[in-house]
Each structure stands twice: as C-alpha cells, then as structure tokens.
C-alpha cells in the first residue's frame, strides 16, 4: 500500500469527527423536538410527524455509523471500511438533497395548507375546545390575537391569551368596551393588535429556509469528506516503488587499499 500524507489524514479525521458531532447534536435536537411535540399534542405513531421524526433518527444513526467505519478504515488502513464510508455517505448526501428539493418545492405549498387549516376554525365563537386550546398557545407564543382579522374575530369573548405582556414585540391596543376583558382602569387592559396567521406563516417560511440551508451545508461537508476519502483510497492503492538491486563485480572484488603506518 502507498503512503498517505499526514495532513491529508488529519484533515479527513477532523472532518469525519466533526460530522459525527453534528449527527449527535442534530439527533439530540430531534429528540428534544419530539418530546415537545409529544407534550403539546398527542402524536400518534402512525402520523406523518412521527414517521418524519423516526426517519431523522435512522438518518442520523446511519451517518454516525458510516463515520465510525471511516475512522476505522483510516487508522487500521482498511480499504473496505473506507469504501463502506464513501458509499454510505454518498447515499446519505443524495437522500438529504432529495429532502431539500422536496422542501423547496413545498415552500410555496405549505402556506396554503396552513392557511386553509386555520381558516376552517372560523368563526372563533363556535370553535371547539381543542381549537381554543391550540389558539391560546399560539397567541401566547407569537404575541398575536385572532387568525386573520385580529381580536375582532373573537367578538366580545376575547381570551386571556390575547392580553399584552409588559414588553411585547408587537403593537397592542386597548380592549374594546364590549369585551369580557374590559376593565375601567388607567392604563386600560391592552391586547395584541396583530392577527396570528401572517406571523405564523412568516415563522414557517423562515424555518423552511433555515432547514434547507442546514441540509445544504451538511451535504457540502459530506461531499468534502467523500472527496478526501477517495483521494486517500487512491494513495493507498498506489504501489510503492522500491529501488532495484544491481549486481556488480567491482563491488564483490573489493577494490580497497589498506592504510599502513609510515
């Protein structure tokens, strides 16, 4: 086997270790998100969200396992392990690019589905108990009130989740006199002025863009690691040239003269 440059080896090892750490961090983030979703809404194991989460687990575990093969191959000089790493990371890269493509295509479709789902809750005065609980959480988290036309959609039954906090990011207005939240105080009770749907759609759009950027960045790192691994495989498969031994009569004869003292 041929020799591999020490700097090439260090670059490959460092990049592979970084990929392993990234997989662990993303797996932990996915686990945390799964726990939050499970607390806020009872997710069925057959739902699309649960299936997506499980696919992320498999994806990160496979990437971590392939990285272990890559480190084993470089330290033990095993070409088969490096080939497994190369093929596995290429498959993971293609899968991540497929996910990014689906997100890019769906970026213009997701807002339509979200808007349709929330507008189906109108009028809010007839909303179900589960819809009210969901809207209460949404209004408290995004500092908004109502869905599309603001607090007016609640009529006089404005929920407490619409009450403005002390340091609100978004503008607030005084509670209408016919509202159940109205109090004749100075200053008056303030509620959020902006509806939730535009803020939610903007947040979803930013989340999709951030996810696409993260996927593309990770895929580029994987691509660089694959290039380094292929270069290492080429160096390892290169035969070392050994100097040829040439027979010489003069060397055997030993044409030397001895030194004698004067």
N, C-alpha and C positions, 0 to 999 in steps of 0.2 A: 504494500500500500504506500501511496505517496504521502509526503508530509503536508500538514495543514498549518497555515500561518497562525501564529499565536493571536494576532489582532483579529483575524477572521473568526477564530474560535471564540474569543472573548465577546466579540460583537454578537455572534449567534447566541451564545449562552445568556448574555444580558437581555437580549430581545426576547428570548424564549421565557426567561424568568419574569419579565415584565408582562408577557401575555398571560402567564399563569396567575400573577397577582391581579390582573384586570379581570380574569374569569372569576376569581374568588370574590372580588368586590362587587361585580355585577350580579353574581349569584346571591350574595348577601342582600343586595338592594332588591332583587326579585323576591326573595324570601320575606323581606320586610313589607313590600307592597302587597304580597299575597296575604300576609297577616292582617294588614289594614283593611283590605277588601273583605276579608272573612268576618271582621268585626262589624264593619259598617253595613254590609248586606250579605245575607246568607247565600253564598255562591254554591251552586250545585256542581258536582264533579263533572257532569256532562255538559256544562255550559261552555260557550266559546271562550270566555275569560279564563276559566280553569284549564281548558285544553291549551291555550296560549302560554299560560304560566308553566305548565308541565313541559311543554316543548322548549321553553327557555332553560329549564333545569337540565334537560337532556343535552341541549346545545352547549351549555357552559361546561357540563361534565365531560362531554366528548372532547372539547377543546383542551381542557385541563389534562385529560388522559393522553392525548396526542402530544402535548408539550412534554410530558414525562418520557414518552418514547424518544422524543427529540434529544433531551438531555442525556438519556441513557446511551443513545447512539453516539453522541459526540464524545462522551467521556470514555466509553468502552470501545470506541472505534468500530461500531457495528453498522454496516451499511443498510441492513434490512430494517433496523429501527429508524434510521433517518429516512428511508423510503416510506415507511408507515407514517411518519410525521408529515412528510411532504404531501402524500396523497390525502391524508386526513384533513390537514389544514386547507388544502385546495377545495375539498368538498365543503368544509365549513365556510370558506370565503364565498363560494358560489351560493350557498344557502342564505348567507347574510345579505348578499347583493339581491337575491330574489325577494327577501323581506323588505329591503329598502325600496325596490321597484314597486312592490305592492303598496307600500305606504305613500310613495309619490303619486301613484295612480289614484289611491283612495283619499288623498289630501283634499281634493275638490268634492268628494262624495260624502265624507264623514259629516261636514257641517249640515248637509241636507237631512241626513238621518237623525242627527241630534235635534235639529230644529223641529222636525216632524214629531219626534217623541215628546218634546216638552210642550209643543202647541196642542197636543192631544189632551193635556191636563186641563186646558181651559174649558169653561170658566173655573177659576180657582175656588169660588164659593161652593162648588159642587165636587171639589177634588176629594179623592179617597184619603183615608188615614195614612196609608203608606206614602202616597204622593205628598201629603203635607209634611210628613217627617223628612222626606228627601229634600223638599224645598226649604225647610227650616235649616237643614245642614248646609245646603247650597248658599242660602242667603247669609248665613253667619260666616261661612268660609270666604266668599267672594265679595262681601260687603255690598250687597245689592238687595233689591226688593221687587218681587213680581217676575214675570217671564219676559214679556216683550214691550209692555207699555208701563212698566213700573208699578208702584204701590197702588195705583188706581184699579188694577185687576183684582185686588183683594176687597174692593168696595170698602165697607166700614169695618170689616173683620180683619184688620192688619195684624199679623202675628208679631210676637216679641222679637223674633229673629231679624225683623226689619229695623229695629231700634239702632240708631247710630252709636258706635263706640266713640270714646273720647278723642282718639287720634285716628280718624278714619282716612283711608286713602282716597275715597271717592266722595263727591259732594253730598250733602244732606239737606233736607227740607223739613219744615215744621209739620207736625202731624195734623191732618185735617180735623176740623171740629166735630164732624160726624163719625169719627173713628173711635173704636173702643180704647185705643191707646191715648186719646186726647186727655191732657191734664192742664188746668188753668194755672200754669206756673210760669215763672220767669227765671231762666230761659225756658221755652216750651220743649216738649219732648220732640227730638229730631229723629227722622227716619231716612233711610237711604233713598236717593233720588233716582239712581240708575237701575234699569232692569238687569236681570241676571243673564239672559241669553247671549247678548253681544259679548259680555265679559267672558262667559264660558267658552264661546266659540273662539275667541282670541287666545284663550289659555290652551285649548285643544290644538289649535294651529301651531302655537309655539312649541308644545310638547312633541308634535309630529316632526317639526323641523329639527328640534334638538335630537330626537331619536334617530332620524336619518343621518344627521351629521356624526353622531356617535358610531353608528354602524359603518359608515364610510371610513371613518378614522381607524376603527379596529381592523377593518378589511385591508386597509393600506399597510398596517403593521404586520398583519398576517402575510400579505404578499411579499413584504420585505424579508420576513423570516424564511419564506419558501425560497426566495432567490439566494439568500445566504446558504441555505441547506443544500441547494443544487450545486452551488459553487464548491462547497465542502465535499460533496459526493464526487464531483469531477476531480478534485485534488487527490482524494483518497484512492480513486480508481486509476490514477496515473502511475505507471511503473517507474520506480527509481532506477536511474542509470548508474550502473556500477562500473568502475574503471576496469578495463581488460588487463589481464596479467600476460606479459610478453616474455617469452624465454630468450635469454641472451647468453652466448658462450663467454663473452668477456666478463659478465658478472660472475659466472661459475669459476673462471680461471683465477680470478682474484688478482688483478694487476696492481698489487700494492708493494710499496718498498718499506722495509723496516727502518726505524730510526736507531742509529747507534751513537754511543757517546764518542766524542772525539778522543 
